């Protein structure tokens, strides 16, 4: 229990990232066709249009691995008091968010890009906390 109270902000931010990325990955798995269809339209006027299925698979894997690493990191913090996997998960989460931001900017979806920035702030803050 001591580890839990020592790492309260870390734990809360990890739970946030677990929810964000595992839910997103699960949504992509269960609604693959809907996501591909929407994204092809979203990126219709960009160089990314022909790559949508490959890029969606890449993001799916990255988000799922990020969420899983954050979950392992949560366990590691609570049980062992270590932060190795939490750091890996949070860094990978930031990479995934940067990839999503790039896509939104390419599509000139500036409101969508702002939303990604909102997610990036707690993710990069967690990286900072874990490196301190």
C-alpha positions in Angstrom: 0.0 0.0 0.0 2.9 2.3 0.6 3.9 2.2 -3.1 0.3 3.2 -4.0 0.4 6.3 -1.8 4.0 7.2 -2.9 3.0 7.2 -6.6 -0.5 8.6 -6.6 -0.1 10.9 -9.6 1.8 8.2 -11.5 -1.0 5.7 -10.8 -3.8 8.1 -11.8 -2.0 9.1 -15.0 -1.3 5.5 -15.9 -4.9 4.6 -15.4 -5.8 7.5 -17.7 -3.5 6.2 -20.4 -4.7 2.6 -20.0 -8.3 3.7 -20.5 -7.4 5.9 -23.5 -5.3 3.5 -25.3 -6.9 0.1 -24.5 -10.4 1.5 -25.3 -9.1 3.0 -28.5 -7.4 -0.2 -29.6 -10.4 -2.3 -28.7 -12.6 0.1 -30.8 -10.3 -0.3 -33.8 -10.5 -4.1 -33.5 -14.2 -4.3 -33.2 -15.1 -1.6 -35.8 -12.2 -2.1 -38.2 -14.3 -1.5 -41.3 -16.0 1.6 -39.9 -12.7 3.1 -38.8 -11.1 2.4 -42.3 -14.1 3.9 -44.1 -14.1 7.0 -41.9 -10.4 7.5 -42.1 -10.2 7.1 -45.9 -12.7 9.9 -46.2 -10.9 12.0 -43.5 -7.6 11.6 -45.4 -9.0 11.7 -48.9 -7.1 14.9 -49.9 -3.8 13.9 -48.3 -0.8 11.7 -49.3 -1.9 9.3 -46.5 -5.1 8.3 -48.3 -3.7 5.1 -49.9 -1.9 4.1 -46.6 -5.0 4.3 -44.3 -5.3 0.5 -43.6 -1.6 0.1 -42.9 -1.4 3.3 -40.8 -4.5 2.2 -38.9 -3.0 -1.2 -38.1 0.2 0.6 -37.0 -1.7 2.9 -34.7 -3.8 -0.1 -33.4 -0.6 -2.0 -32.5 1.1 1.0 -31.0 -2.0 2.0 -28.9 -2.6 -1.5 -27.7 1.0 -2.1 -26.7 1.1 1.4 -25.0 -2.0 0.5 -23.0 -0.6 -2.9 -22.1 2.8 -1.5 -21.0 1.0 1.1 -18.9 -1.0 -1.7 -17.3 2.1 -3.7 -16.5 3.7 -0.5 -15.3 0.8 0.1 -13.0 1.2 -3.4 -11.5 5.0 -2.9 -11.2 4.6 0.4 -9.4 1.9 -0.8 -6.9 3.6 -4.2 -6.2 7.3 -3.6 -6.7 7.7 0.1 -6.4 9.5 0.3 -9.8 8.7 2.4 -12.8 10.4 0.8 -15.7 7.4 -0.4 -17.6 5.4 2.7 -16.7 8.1 4.8 -18.4 8.1 2.6 -21.5 4.3 2.7 -21.7 4.1 6.5 -21.2 6.9 7.2 -23.8 5.2 4.9 -26.3 1.9 6.7 -25.6 3.5 10.0 -26.4 4.8 8.5 -29.7 1.3 7.3 -30.6 -0.1 10.7 -29.8 2.5 12.4 -31.9 1.6 10.1 -34.8 -2.1 10.9 -34.4 -1.3 14.6 -34.2 0.7 14.4 -37.4 -2.3 12.7 -39.2 -4.7 15.4 -37.9 -2.4 18.1 -39.1 -2.0 16.5 -42.5 -5.8 16.3 -42.8 -6.0 19.9 -41.8 -8.2 18.9 -38.9 -7.0 21.5 -36.5 -9.8 20.9 -33.9 -8.8 17.2 -33.9 -5.2 18.2 -33.5 -6.1 20.3 -30.5 -7.8 17.3 -28.9 -4.7 15.2 -29.4 -2.7 18.0 -27.7 -5.0 17.7 -24.7 -4.2 14.0 -24.4 -0.5 14.7 -24.9 -0.2 17.0 -21.9 -0.8 14.3 -19.2 1.2 11.7 -21.1 4.3 13.9 -21.4 3.8 15.0 -17.8 3.9 11.3 -16.7 7.1 10.8 -18.7 8.5 13.8 -16.8 7.4 12.4 -13.4 8.8 9.0 -14.2 12.2 10.4 -15.1 12.5 12.7 -12.0 
